[in-house]
Amino acid sequence: MNLAFTPLVSLLAGILILVMPRLLNYIVAIYLIVIGLVGIFGTGNFTLRF
């Protein structure tokens, strides 16, 4: 089973926003930073194999 890193981060951010909507600004900021770092240092093709 292969899981791509970017959709996994998106799913986690969405769940956290639903559970803790008061942290929306922080979650979005962290999400954007992580996606930006993945874009700069890799192509986003990092996969986790189970």
C-alpha positions as CSV (number, residue, x, y, z in Angstrom):
1,M,0.0,0.0,0.0
2,N,1.4,3.4,-1.0
3,L,0.4,6.6,0.6
4,A,1.5,10.0,-0.8
5,F,2.7,12.5,1.7
6,T,0.8,15.6,0.4
7,P,-2.7,14.1,0.5
8,L,-2.0,12.7,3.9
9,V,-1.0,16.1,5.3
10,S,-4.2,17.6,3.7
11,L,-6.4,14.9,5.3
12,L,-4.8,15.5,8.7
13,A,-5.2,19.3,8.4
14,G,-8.9,18.9,7.4
15,I,-9.6,16.6,10.4
16,L,-7.9,19.0,12.8
17,I,-9.9,21.9,11.5
18,L,-13.1,20.0,12.0
19,V,-12.1,19.0,15.6
20,M,-10.6,22.3,16.6
21,P,-11.9,25.2,14.5
22,R,-10.3,27.8,16.8
23,L,-6.9,26.6,15.5
24,L,-7.8,27.3,11.9
25,N,-5.1,30.0,11.3
26,Y,-2.3,27.9,12.8
27,I,-3.4,24.7,10.9
28,V,-3.5,26.5,7.6
29,A,-0.2,28.2,8.2
30,I,1.5,24.9,9.1
31,Y,-0.1,23.2,6.1
32,L,1.2,25.8,3.7
33,I,4.7,25.7,5.2
34,V,4.8,21.9,4.9
35,I,3.5,21.9,1.3
36,G,5.9,24.6,0.4
37,L,8.9,22.7,1.9
38,V,7.8,19.6,0.1
39,G,7.6,21.6,-3.2
40,I,11.0,23.1,-2.7
41,F,13.0,20.0,-1.5
42,G,11.1,17.3,-3.4
43,T,8.5,16.8,-6.1
44,G,5.9,15.6,-3.6
45,N,6.4,12.1,-4.7
46,F,7.6,10.9,-1.3
47,T,5.6,7.8,-0.5
48,L,5.1,5.7,2.6
49,R,5.0,2.0,1.9
50,F,3.2,-0.4,4.2
